[in-house]
């Protein structure tokens, strides 16, 4: 066998020394046992931190890691050559414990997470959403070593804290303060890995029970554009959960719905946790049948393909079957089938009445707009129609939250479509119909025709007082019957 170079051999020896206890932990975990004792390196950490960082010591002491004798060094150990490594009392460690580090023991869970949209959350940093936080809302006033030309504090404290920052190392293992602290779910780590396990499993106890609660998901899944926590709270699922928290067995090691608990589901129950037929999954997209993030909803395998994820080969029908298997823990098939008819119906309504014509109108208006995004009123109106109201309606229906489906959803869409969007487009077209620029005049004529065609369609004829006479008669009859019944 060819003898390896001295440099490579030293690196291998250092690596082995750094993770010897981790390897033992993996082997022990697979065998159903734990390490026989805490490593000397971790014991040295403990002796100091139980005085200097008492809360961290206590959190670790309450963890499964403690009971398995997995300590500070097993997670924080680093090689001298690592970009974020620094020497600390004779050992090389790093501040960030990345998914790549966690994969030393939790290989399967990290592999699933890496296949999910959660792991790719940091890729929003180049999106239209981030333009809002960096330019429209922000400035370059926050200057740090990693951003000598400045960065927007709105992005740093807002977008990046949920989606994840690109953590920058500024020397000697120190992390740029604009990018750390950060537990964004798609954080881009110095070692090149994506994600943050601590987004859900908060350090240093890494509680599974905490990760199972809706409030953990609500750190990011709330607010005007994706109010899943608020929707859950108003749904029958949320009502049942908060009334029966003491029956949820959140600390149960296996936590199988229908076996360990049956009082209510949480976000984790439906999207991640085990059933009697399915194991736990850390790919939260494997049970959804619509991706409601874009202006027009797409099937999840379509969005997976755009990100190059293996889910591109898993059709939405399979994912829906996975979710139905969860639902069957509490509901019968007729109930589930009817729910999906309602949900798909709302998606179809949003698409056909507002999203598809709205997008076509917005594209037709582009030649008449300032080129800079969000320098036109219509940019904001359209953005909120799909990004805020449209998402709320779709998410509300997906989680059986009627108030968010209607009053915060379809009502807001309709109000702004008819009182803001259409009038703004009409004014834009009218202003340019007599332009001396032939291109602008042509674009205005095209936009004007499209507005007319949209309002003449069955979905919008009521707005120009051209409702179908038969429908108008049916609605009048229904009104009369209602008044007679409750007079």
C-alpha positions as CSV (number, residue, x, y, z in Angstrom):
1,X,0.0,0.0,0.0
2,X,1.3,3.4,-0.9
3,X,2.4,5.4,2.2
4,X,0.4,8.6,2.6
5,X,2.1,12.0,2.8
6,X,3.1,13.3,6.3
7,X,0.8,16.2,6.1
8,X,-2.2,14.1,5.2
9,X,-1.3,11.6,7.9
10,X,-1.2,14.3,10.6
11,X,-4.6,15.6,9.4
12,X,-6.1,12.1,9.7
13,X,-4.6,11.6,13.1
14,X,-5.9,15.0,14.3
15,X,-9.3,14.2,12.9
16,X,-9.4,10.8,14.6
17,X,-8.4,12.3,17.9
18,X,-11.1,14.9,17.5
19,X,-14.0,12.5,16.9
20,X,-13.0,9.3,18.5
21,X,-15.7,9.7,21.1
22,X,-18.2,10.7,18.5
23,X,-17.5,7.5,16.5
24,X,-18.0,5.6,19.7
25,X,-21.2,7.4,20.4
26,X,-22.5,6.5,16.9
27,X,-21.6,2.8,17.4
28,X,-23.1,2.9,20.9
29,X,-26.3,4.6,19.7
30,X,-26.8,2.0,17.0
31,X,-26.4,-0.7,19.6
32,X,-28.8,0.9,22.0
33,X,-26.2,2.0,24.5
34,X,-24.3,5.2,25.3
35,X,-20.7,6.1,26.0
36,X,-19.3,4.6,29.2
37,X,-18.1,8.0,30.4
38,X,-17.7,11.7,29.4
39,X,-14.6,12.3,27.4
40,X,-11.7,14.1,29.1
41,X,-12.1,17.0,26.7
42,X,-15.8,17.4,27.5
43,X,-15.1,17.0,31.2
44,X,-12.7,19.9,31.0
45,X,-15.4,22.0,29.3
46,X,-17.9,21.1,31.9
47,X,-15.7,22.0,34.9
48,X,-15.4,25.5,33.5
49,X,-18.9,26.1,32.0
50,X,-20.8,24.9,35.0
51,X,-19.5,28.0,36.7
52,X,-19.1,30.4,33.8
53,X,-22.3,29.5,31.9
54,X,-24.5,27.8,34.4
55,X,-27.6,27.8,32.3
56,X,-25.9,26.1,29.4
57,X,-24.5,23.5,31.8
58,X,-28.0,22.9,33.2
59,X,-29.6,22.7,29.7
60,X,-27.0,20.1,28.7
61,X,-27.6,18.2,31.9
62,X,-31.3,17.9,31.1
63,X,-30.5,16.5,27.6
64,X,-30.3,13.1,26.1
65,X,-26.8,14.0,25.1
66,X,-25.9,14.2,28.8
67,X,-27.4,10.8,29.5
68,X,-25.4,9.4,26.6
69,X,-22.2,11.0,27.8
70,X,-22.0,13.2,24.7
71,X,-20.6,16.5,25.7
72,X,-19.3,19.9,24.5
73,X,-16.3,18.6,22.7
74,X,-18.1,15.9,20.7
75,X,-20.2,18.6,19.1
76,X,-17.9,21.6,19.0
77,X,-14.6,19.9,18.1
78,X,-12.9,21.2,14.9
79,X,-9.7,20.7,12.9
80,X,-7.1,23.4,13.0
81,X,-7.6,23.9,9.3
82,X,-11.3,24.6,9.5
83,X,-12.1,28.1,8.5
84,X,-14.0,28.8,11.7
85,X,-11.7,26.9,14.1
86,X,-10.0,28.6,17.0
87,X,-7.8,27.3,19.8
88,X,-9.5,27.2,23.2
89,X,-7.5,25.9,26.2
90,X,-5.4,23.6,24.0
91,X,-8.2,22.2,21.8
92,X,-9.5,23.4,18.5
93,X,-13.2,24.1,18.5
94,X,-15.8,26.1,16.5
95,X,-18.7,28.1,17.7
96,X,-21.2,26.8,15.2
97,X,-22.4,23.2,15.3
98,X,-23.6,22.7,11.8
99,X,-25.8,20.0,10.3
100,X,-22.6,18.4,9.0
101,X,-21.4,18.2,12.6
102,X,-24.7,16.7,13.7
103,X,-24.5,14.2,10.9
104,X,-21.6,12.5,12.7
105,X,-24.3,10.8,14.8
106,X,-27.6,11.8,13.2
107,X,-26.7,10.9,9.6
108,X,-30.2,9.8,8.5
109,X,-32.0,12.9,10.0
110,X,-29.5,15.3,8.4
111,X,-29.8,13.6,5.0
112,X,-33.6,14.0,5.1
113,X,-33.2,17.6,6.3
114,X,-30.8,18.4,3.5
115,X,-33.4,17.2,1.0
116,X,-36.0,19.6,2.3
117,X,-36.9,23.2,1.5
118,X,-36.0,24.1,5.1
119,X,-32.3,23.5,4.3
120,X,-32.6,25.9,1.3
121,X,-34.2,28.7,3.2
122,X,-31.0,30.8,3.0
123,X,-31.3,31.0,-0.8
124,X,-33.9,33.8,-0.3
125,X,-30.9,36.1,0.1
126,X,-30.9,36.7,-3.6
127,X,-34.7,36.9,-4.1
128,X,-37.2,39.7,-4.6
129,X,-38.2,39.5,-0.9
130,X,-34.8,40.3,0.2
131,X,-34.6,43.4,-2.1
132,X,-37.4,44.8,0.0
133,X,-35.4,44.4,3.2
134,X,-32.1,45.5,1.8
135,X,-33.1,48.3,-0.5
136,X,-36.8,49.4,-0.1
137,X,-36.9,49.1,3.7
138,X,-33.2,49.4,4.5
139,X,-29.9,51.0,3.8
140,X,-26.2,50.2,4.2
141,X,-26.0,51.8,7.6
142,X,-24.9,48.6,9.5
143,X,-21.2,48.4,8.9
144,X,-19.3,45.3,10.2
145,X,-15.9,43.7,9.3
146,X,-17.7,41.3,7.0
147,X,-19.7,44.1,5.4
148,X,-17.3,47.1,5.1
149,X,-19.7,48.7,2.6
150,X,-22.6,48.2,5.0
151,X,-25.7,46.0,5.1
152,X,-29.4,46.6,5.9
153,X,-30.3,46.1,9.5
154,X,-33.8,45.2,8.4
155,X,-32.5,42.2,6.5
156,X,-30.1,41.2,9.3
157,X,-32.7,41.3,12.1
158,X,-35.6,40.2,9.9
159,X,-35.2,38.0,6.9
160,X,-32.0,36.4,7.9
161,X,-33.2,35.4,11.4
162,X,-35.8,33.0,9.9
163,X,-34.3,32.1,6.5
164,X,-30.7,32.1,7.7
165,X,-27.6,34.2,7.1
166,X,-24.5,33.4,5.2
167,X,-22.2,33.2,8.3
168,X,-18.9,35.1,7.6
169,X,-15.7,34.3,9.5
170,X,-13.6,37.4,10.2
171,X,-10.5,35.7,11.6
172,X,-9.5,33.5,14.6
173,X,-12.8,31.7,14.6
174,X,-14.7,35.0,15.2
175,X,-18.0,35.4,13.3
176,X,-19.2,38.6,11.8
177,X,-21.9,40.1,14.1
178,X,-24.2,40.8,11.1
179,X,-24.4,37.1,10.4
180,X,-24.1,35.7,13.9
181,X,-26.0,35.0,16.2
182,X,-28.3,33.3,13.8
183,X,-30.5,30.2,13.9
184,X,-32.2,30.6,10.6
185,X,-33.5,27.3,9.2
186,X,-31.4,27.6,6.0
187,X,-28.3,29.2,7.5
188,X,-25.3,28.9,5.2
189,X,-22.5,27.7,7.5
190,X,-18.7,28.3,7.3
191,X,-18.2,24.6,6.5
192,X,-20.4,24.9,3.4
193,X,-23.4,23.0,4.9
194,X,-26.9,24.5,4.8
195,X,-29.3,24.7,7.7
196,X,-29.5,24.9,11.5
197,X,-30.7,22.0,13.5
198,X,-31.0,24.5,16.4
199,X,-33.8,26.3,14.6
200,X,-36.1,23.6,16.0
201,X,-34.0,21.8,18.6
202,X,-32.8,24.7,20.7
203,X,-29.4,24.3,22.2
204,X,-28.2,23.0,24.6
205,X,-30.9,20.5,25.7
206,X,-32.1,19.9,22.1
207,X,-35.5,18.9,23.3
208,X,-37.7,16.8,21.0
209,X,-40.7,17.9,23.1
210,X,-40.0,21.6,22.3
211,X,-39.6,20.8,18.6
212,X,-43.0,19.2,18.7
213,X,-44.8,22.3,19.9
214,X,-46.5,24.7,17.5
215,X,-44.8,27.7,19.0
216,X,-41.4,26.4,17.9
217,X,-42.6,26.5,14.3
218,X,-44.3,29.8,15.0
219,X,-41.0,31.6,15.3
220,X,-41.0,31.8,11.5
221,X,-44.4,30.6,10.4
222,X,-46.5,33.5,11.4
223,X,-47.3,37.1,10.2
224,X,-49.0,38.6,7.2
225,X,-47.6,36.3,4.5
226,X,-47.5,32.9,6.1
227,X,-49.5,32.9,9.4
228,X,-49.5,29.2,10.0
229,X,-49.3,29.6,13.7
230,X,-52.2,31.9,13.9
231,X,-54.2,29.7,11.5
232,X,-53.4,26.6,13.7
233,X,-54.5,28.5,16.8
234,X,-57.9,29.3,15.4
235,X,-58.4,25.8,13.9
236,X,-60.1,22.9,15.6
237,X,-56.7,21.3,15.8
238,X,-55.3,24.2,17.7
239,X,-58.3,24.5,20.0
240,X,-57.9,20.8,20.8
241,X,-54.2,21.1,21.4
242,X,-54.3,24.0,23.8
243,X,-57.2,22.4,25.7
244,X,-55.3,19.1,26.1
245,X,-51.6,20.0,26.3
246,X,-51.3,17.8,29.4
247,X,-52.5,14.8,27.3
248,X,-50.0,15.3,24.5
249,X,-47.1,13.2,25.8
250,X,-44.6,15.6,24.3
251,X,-41.8,14.0,26.2
252,X,-42.5,10.5,24.8
253,X,-39.4,9.0,23.1
254,X,-41.3,7.6,20.1
255,X,-44.4,9.9,20.1
256,X,-46.6,8.0,17.6
257,X,-50.0,9.6,17.0
258,X,-52.7,7.2,18.0
259,X,-50.5,5.3,20.3
260,X,-48.8,7.8,22.6
261,X,-51.3,10.6,22.2
262,X,-54.7,11.2,20.4
263,X,-56.0,14.4,21.9
264,X,-54.8,16.7,19.1
265,X,-52.1,17.1,16.4
266,X,-49.4,19.7,16.2
267,X,-47.5,21.0,13.2
268,X,-44.9,18.2,13.8
269,X,-47.6,15.6,14.0
270,X,-48.9,16.3,10.5
271,X,-45.6,17.2,8.7
272,X,-42.9,15.2,10.4
273,X,-43.7,12.8,13.2
274,X,-44.4,9.1,13.2
275,X,-47.7,7.3,12.6
276,X,-48.3,3.6,13.1
277,X,-47.4,3.3,9.4
278,X,-44.8,6.0,8.8
279,X,-41.5,6.8,10.4
280,X,-40.4,10.3,11.5
281,X,-39.2,12.5,8.5
282,X,-37.1,15.6,8.6
283,X,-38.2,16.5,5.0
284,X,-41.3,18.6,5.7
285,X,-42.3,18.6,2.1
286,X,-43.1,14.9,1.9
287,X,-46.7,15.3,3.1
288,X,-47.8,18.4,1.3
289,X,-49.6,18.4,-2.1
290,X,-49.4,22.1,-2.9
291,X,-46.6,24.5,-2.6
292,X,-48.4,27.8,-1.9
293,X,-45.4,30.1,-1.8
294,X,-45.4,31.4,-5.4
295,X,-48.0,33.7,-7.0
296,X,-49.6,30.6,-8.5
297,X,-49.4,27.4,-6.4
298,X,-47.4,24.6,-7.9
299,X,-47.1,20.9,-7.1
300,X,-44.2,20.3,-4.6
301,X,-42.2,18.1,-7.0
302,X,-42.1,21.1,-9.4
303,X,-40.5,23.4,-6.7
304,X,-38.2,20.5,-5.6
305,X,-36.9,20.2,-9.2
306,X,-36.1,23.9,-9.3
307,X,-33.9,23.5,-6.2
308,X,-32.4,20.2,-7.5
309,X,-33.9,18.3,-4.6
310,X,-34.5,14.5,-4.7
311,X,-38.2,15.2,-4.0
312,X,-38.5,16.0,-7.7
313,X,-39.1,12.3,-8.2
314,X,-41.9,12.1,-5.5
315,X,-45.3,13.0,-7.1
316,X,-47.8,15.0,-5.1
317,X,-50.2,12.1,-5.1
318,X,-47.7,10.1,-3.0
319,X,-47.2,13.1,-0.6
320,X,-51.0,13.5,-0.2
321,X,-51.3,9.8,0.6
322,X,-48.6,10.3,3.3
323,X,-50.6,13.1,4.8
324,X,-53.9,11.2,4.6
325,X,-52.2,8.4,6.5
326,X,-51.7,11.0,9.3
327,X,-55.3,12.2,9.1
328,X,-56.6,8.7,9.3
329,X,-55.3,8.5,12.9
330,X,-58.3,10.6,13.8
331,X,-60.6,10.9,10.8
332,X,-62.3,8.6,8.3
333,X,-61.6,8.5,4.6
334,X,-64.9,10.3,3.7
335,X,-64.0,13.2,6.0
336,X,-60.5,13.4,4.5
337,X,-61.7,13.2,0.9
338,X,-64.2,16.0,1.5
339,X,-61.6,18.2,3.1
340,X,-59.3,17.9,0.1
341,X,-62.2,18.7,-2.2
342,X,-62.7,21.9,-0.2
343,X,-59.0,22.8,-0.2
344,X,-58.4,22.1,-3.9
345,X,-61.6,24.2,-4.6
346,X,-60.1,27.2,-2.8
347,X,-56.8,26.8,-4.7
348,X,-58.8,26.7,-8.0
349,X,-60.8,29.8,-7.0
350,X,-57.7,31.8,-6.2
351,X,-56.0,30.7,-9.4
352,X,-58.8,31.2,-11.9
353,X,-60.3,34.4,-10.5
354,X,-57.3,36.3,-9.2
355,X,-53.9,34.8,-9.6
356,X,-53.8,33.9,-13.3
357,X,-55.5,37.1,-14.6
358,X,-53.7,39.2,-12.1
359,X,-50.3,37.9,-13.2
360,X,-51.2,38.4,-16.9
361,X,-52.2,42.0,-16.2
362,X,-49.1,42.7,-14.2
363,X,-46.9,41.3,-17.0
364,X,-48.8,43.4,-19.6
365,X,-48.2,46.5,-17.5
366,X,-44.4,46.1,-17.4
367,X,-43.6,48.2,-20.5
368,X,-45.4,51.1,-18.9
369,X,-43.7,50.9,-15.5
370,X,-40.5,52.2,-14.0
371,X,-37.9,49.5,-14.4
372,X,-36.9,49.6,-10.7
373,X,-39.0,47.1,-8.7
374,X,-41.2,48.6,-6.0
375,X,-40.8,52.1,-7.4
376,X,-44.4,51.8,-8.8
377,X,-47.5,51.6,-6.7
378,X,-48.8,48.7,-8.7
379,X,-45.7,46.7,-7.6
380,X,-46.8,46.8,-4.0
381,X,-50.4,46.2,-4.8
382,X,-49.7,43.0,-6.8
383,X,-47.0,41.8,-4.4
384,X,-49.4,42.0,-1.4
385,X,-52.2,40.4,-3.5
386,X,-50.3,37.1,-4.0
387,X,-47.6,37.3,-1.3
388,X,-49.8,38.3,1.6
389,X,-53.6,37.9,1.0
390,X,-53.2,35.1,-1.6
391,X,-50.9,33.1,0.7
392,X,-53.2,33.6,3.7
393,X,-56.2,32.4,1.8
394,X,-54.4,29.3,0.6
395,X,-52.7,28.5,3.9
396,X,-55.9,29.1,5.7
397,X,-57.8,26.6,3.6
398,X,-54.9,24.0,3.9
399,X,-55.2,24.1,7.7
400,X,-58.9,24.6,8.2
401,X,-58.7,28.2,9.5
402,X,-61.9,29.9,8.2
403,X,-61.1,33.4,9.4
404,X,-57.7,33.4,7.6
405,X,-59.2,31.8,4.5
406,X,-61.9,34.5,4.2
407,X,-61.5,37.7,6.1
408,X,-57.7,37.8,6.0
409,X,-57.6,36.0,2.7
410,X,-60.2,36.1,-0.1
411,X,-61.9,39.2,1.2
412,X,-58.6,41.1,1.2
413,X,-57.8,39.8,-2.2
414,X,-61.1,40.8,-3.7
415,X,-61.1,44.3,-2.0
416,X,-57.6,45.1,-3.2
417,X,-58.1,43.6,-6.7
418,X,-61.2,45.7,-7.4
419,X,-60.4,48.9,-5.5
420,X,-56.7,49.1,-5.9
421,X,-55.3,46.8,-8.6
422,X,-57.8,47.3,-11.5
423,X,-58.2,51.1,-11.0
424,X,-54.4,51.5,-10.9
425,X,-54.1,49.5,-14.1
426,X,-56.9,51.4,-15.8
427,X,-55.2,54.7,-14.9
428,X,-51.8,53.4,-16.2
429,X,-53.4,52.4,-19.5
430,X,-55.4,55.6,-19.9
431,X,-52.4,57.8,-19.2
432,X,-50.4,56.2,-22.0
433,X,-53.1,55.6,-24.7
434,X,-52.2,58.8,-26.4
435,X,-48.5,58.7,-25.8
436,X,-46.2,59.9,-28.6
437,X,-44.0,56.9,-28.0
438,X,-45.5,54.2,-30.3
439,X,-44.2,51.4,-28.1
440,X,-45.9,52.8,-25.0
441,X,-49.1,53.5,-26.9
442,X,-49.1,49.9,-28.2
443,X,-48.5,48.5,-24.7
444,X,-51.3,50.7,-23.2
445,X,-53.7,49.5,-25.9
446,X,-52.8,45.9,-25.1
447,X,-53.2,46.4,-21.4
448,X,-56.5,48.2,-21.9
449,X,-57.8,45.3,-24.0
450,X,-56.7,42.8,-21.4
451,X,-58.4,44.7,-18.6
452,X,-61.6,44.7,-20.7
453,X,-61.4,41.0,-21.4
454,X,-60.7,40.2,-17.8
455,X,-63.7,42.2,-16.5
456,X,-66.0,40.7,-19.2
457,X,-65.1,37.2,-18.0
458,X,-67.6,35.2,-15.9
459,X,-65.5,35.7,-12.8
460,X,-65.7,39.5,-12.9
461,X,-68.8,40.5,-14.9
462,X,-70.6,41.4,-11.7
463,X,-68.1,44.3,-11.3
464,X,-69.3,46.0,-14.5
465,X,-73.0,45.2,-13.8
466,X,-73.1,42.4,-16.3
467,X,-73.9,39.4,-14.1
468,X,-75.6,36.6,-16.0
469,X,-79.4,37.1,-15.7
470,X,-80.0,33.5,-14.7
471,X,-77.5,33.7,-11.9
472,X,-78.9,37.0,-10.9
473,X,-82.4,35.5,-10.7
474,X,-81.1,32.6,-8.6
475,X,-79.4,34.9,-6.2
476,X,-82.6,37.0,-5.8
477,X,-84.6,33.9,-5.2
478,X,-82.1,32.7,-2.6
479,X,-82.2,36.1,-0.9
480,X,-86.0,36.1,-0.7
481,X,-86.1,32.6,0.7
482,X,-83.5,33.6,3.4
483,X,-85.6,36.6,4.4
484,X,-88.8,34.5,4.5
485,X,-87.1,31.8,6.6
486,X,-85.8,34.3,9.2
487,X,-88.4,37.0,9.1
